[in-house]
């Protein structure tokens, strides 16, 4: 049973994650280790993270569709591919030994943080595609979806980077599309975790409220904060959470 203080801290973590995710991505680098540090078992932490993360990506997807930054007929097959990949990844993680997860999750968090720290910022303008749409839909999107179903941190940024580097999209367009793919992966993973009975509802609902508040605040500040600085904050907070996780 969690204390009120711990639940309040998880609400704050979700709020910060939603805020940063709206502006720079990488919110899962904050919420997942925060849940694990709270003492929650790894599978329950993954499941509860999907519950609260679905709120943030659903809100972002609604905004993208309503403002016509993306068009549903164009992203529908990619969302379906992401959904299937994530569902399969979440099914697979149910059969992984918890002790293995305790080793793999911090390793994934560390690699993701290092990647975001060292990788160059994507370009703003579109360019020549390096892979056909067919293989993008059938291979790249499902693989990223699989990763999200298995672990999750950084998925939205991976979708955006894949759009830029493999399909030649501009950064803004790729980021907008990534929100819809990430919603599909979160929703698919959440459904599997619900069937498996892994979600911690009270904590998840509190963090959903934090996500909604963070996304709303992030949308207000979207044009006023440099994403470069936010990206650095995400990495720093991730490494701090990782240290706490390793030395708990």
C-alpha positions in Angstrom: 0.0 0.0 0.0 1.5 3.4 -1.0 1.5 6.4 1.2 -0.2 9.6 0.2 3.2 11.3 -0.1 4.4 8.7 -2.6 1.2 8.9 -4.7 1.6 12.7 -4.7 5.2 12.3 -6.0 4.0 9.9 -8.7 1.3 12.5 -9.7 4.1 15.1 -10.0 6.3 12.7 -12.0 3.4 12.1 -14.4 2.7 15.9 -14.7 6.4 16.6 -15.5 6.5 13.7 -17.9 3.3 14.9 -19.8 4.8 18.4 -20.0 8.1 17.2 -21.3 6.6 14.6 -23.6 4.5 17.3 -25.3 7.5 19.5 -26.0 10.4 17.1 -26.5 9.4 13.5 -26.0 10.9 11.0 -23.5 8.3 11.3 -20.8 8.4 7.5 -20.2 12.0 8.0 -19.1 10.6 9.7 -16.0 7.4 7.7 -15.2 8.6 4.1 -15.6 11.6 4.4 -13.3 9.5 6.5 -10.9 7.0 3.6 -10.6 9.8 1.0 -10.2 11.6 3.1 -7.5 8.2 3.3 -5.7 8.6 -0.4 -5.0 6.1 -1.6 -7.6 6.9 -5.0 -9.3 8.3 -4.6 -12.8 5.3 -6.0 -14.7 2.8 -3.9 -12.6 5.0 -0.8 -13.2 5.0 -1.4 -17.0 1.2 -1.9 -16.9 0.5 1.1 -14.8 2.8 3.2 -16.9 0.7 2.3 -19.9 -2.5 3.3 -18.2 -1.2 6.8 -17.4 0.7 7.1 -20.7 -2.4 6.4 -22.7 -4.0 9.5 -21.4 -1.2 11.7 -22.6 -1.0 10.1 -26.1 -4.7 10.1 -26.4 -4.9 13.8 -25.6 -2.0 14.6 -28.1 -3.6 12.4 -30.8 -7.0 14.2 -30.4 -5.2 17.5 -30.8 -3.3 16.4 -33.9 -6.5 15.1 -35.6 -8.7 18.0 -34.6 -6.1 20.6 -35.9 -5.6 18.4 -39.0 -1.8 18.2 -38.4 -2.4 14.5 -39.4 -5.2 12.9 -41.4 -6.6 9.7 -40.1 -6.9 7.8 -43.4 -3.2 8.4 -44.0 -2.0 7.2 -40.5 -4.6 4.4 -40.0 -2.5 1.6 -41.5 0.5 2.7 -39.6 -1.5 2.9 -36.3 -2.8 -0.6 -37.0 0.8 -1.9 -37.5 1.9 -0.2 -34.3 -1.0 -1.6 -32.5 -0.3 -5.2 -33.6 3.5 -4.9 -32.8 2.8 -3.5 -29.3 0.2 -6.1 -28.5 2.7 -8.9 -29.4 5.4 -7.3 -27.4 3.2 -7.0 -24.4 2.2 -10.6 -24.7 5.8 -11.6 -24.8 6.8 -9.6 -21.7 4.2 -11.6 -19.7 6.4 -14.7 -20.0 9.8 -13.0 -19.1 11.2 -13.8 -15.7 10.8 -10.8 -13.3 14.5 -11.0 -12.4 15.4 -10.6 -16.0 13.2 -7.5 -16.2 15.0 -6.1 -13.2 18.2 -6.2 -15.2 16.9 -5.3 -18.6 14.8 -2.3 -17.7 17.7 -0.2 -16.2 19.9 -1.2 -19.2 17.2 -0.1 -21.6 16.8 3.2 -19.7 20.5 3.8 -19.7 20.9 3.1 -23.5 17.9 5.3 -24.3 19.2 8.2 -22.2 22.7 7.9 -23.8 21.1 7.8 -27.3 19.1 11.0 -26.7 22.1 12.6 -25.2 24.4 11.9 -28.1 22.1 11.8 -31.2 21.9 15.0 -33.4 18.6 16.8 -33.6 16.5 15.8 -36.6 16.2 18.3 -39.5 13.1 20.5 -39.9 12.7 19.9 -43.7 11.6 16.8 -45.6 14.0 14.8 -47.7 14.3 11.7 -49.9 12.8 8.5 -48.4 15.3 5.7 -47.7 12.8 2.9 -47.3 9.5 2.2 -49.1 6.2 2.8 -47.3 5.5 -0.9 -47.6 8.5 -2.0 -45.5 8.0 1.0 -43.2 4.5 -0.2 -42.4 5.3 -3.9 -42.3 8.7 -3.8 -40.5 9.8 -0.6 -38.9 6.6 0.5 -37.3 5.7 -2.9 -35.8 9.3 -3.3 -34.4 9.0 0.0 -32.6 5.6 -1.0 -31.5 7.1 -4.3 -30.2 9.7 -2.3 -28.2 6.9 -0.2 -26.7 5.0 -3.3 -25.7 8.0 -4.8 -24.1 9.4 -1.6 -22.3 8.4 1.7 -23.7 10.6 4.7 -22.8 11.4 6.9 -25.7 9.0 5.3 -28.1 7.4 8.5 -29.4 10.9 9.9 -30.2 11.8 6.7 -32.0 8.7 7.0 -34.1 9.6 10.6 -35.0 13.2 9.8 -35.7 12.2 6.9 -37.9 9.9 9.2 -39.9 12.6 11.7 -40.4 15.5 9.3 -41.2 13.7 6.5 -43.1 10.7 8.2 -44.7 12.3 11.7 -45.2 9.6 13.5 -43.3 10.1 16.9 -41.8 10.5 17.0 -38.0 7.2 18.7 -37.3 5.2 16.3 -39.5 7.1 13.2 -38.2 6.4 14.3 -34.6 2.7 14.8 -35.2 2.4 11.4 -36.8 4.4 9.8 -33.9 1.8 11.0 -31.4 -0.9 8.9 -33.2 1.4 5.8 -33.5 2.3 6.1 -29.8 -1.3 6.2 -28.8 -2.0 3.0 -30.8 1.0 1.2 -29.0 0.0 2.4 -25.6 -3.7 1.4 -26.1 -2.8 -2.0 -27.4 -0.3 -2.7 -24.5 -2.9 -1.4 -22.0 -5.5 -3.8 -23.3 -3.2 -6.8 -22.9 -2.1 -5.7 -19.4 -5.8 -5.2 -18.4 -6.5 -8.8 -19.4 -3.5 -10.0 -17.5 -4.7 -8.0 -14.4 -1.4 -6.2 -13.9 -2.6 -2.6 -13.6 -2.5 -0.8 -10.3 -5.6 1.3 -10.7 -5.4 3.9 -7.9 -1.8 4.9 -8.8 -2.6 4.7 -12.5 -5.6 7.0 -12.3 -3.8 9.5 -10.2 -1.0 9.6 -12.7 -3.5 9.9 -15.6 -4.7 13.1 -14.0 -1.0 14.3 -13.8 -0.5 13.4 -17.4 -3.5 15.4 -18.5 -2.3 18.4 -16.5 1.2 18.1 -17.9 0.1 17.8 -21.5 -2.2 20.8 -21.1 0.6 22.9 -19.6 3.0 21.7 -22.3 0.6 22.8 -25.1 0.5 26.3 -23.6 4.3 26.5 -23.6 4.9 24.8 -26.9 6.2 27.8 -28.7 8.1 29.4 -25.8 10.6 26.8 -24.7 13.6 25.5 -26.7 13.3 21.7 -27.1 17.1 21.3 -26.8 17.0 22.3 -23.2 14.1 20.1 -22.4 15.8 17.2 -24.0 18.7 17.7 -21.6 16.3 17.8 -18.7 14.8 14.5 -19.8 18.2 12.8 -19.9 19.3 14.2 -16.5 16.1 13.1 -14.8 16.3 9.7 -16.4 19.9 9.2 -15.1 18.9 10.4 -11.7 16.0 7.9 -11.6 18.3 5.2 -12.9 20.8 5.8 -10.1 18.0 5.7 -7.5 16.8 2.4 -9.0 20.2 0.8 -9.0 21.1 1.9 -5.4 17.6 1.5 -3.8 
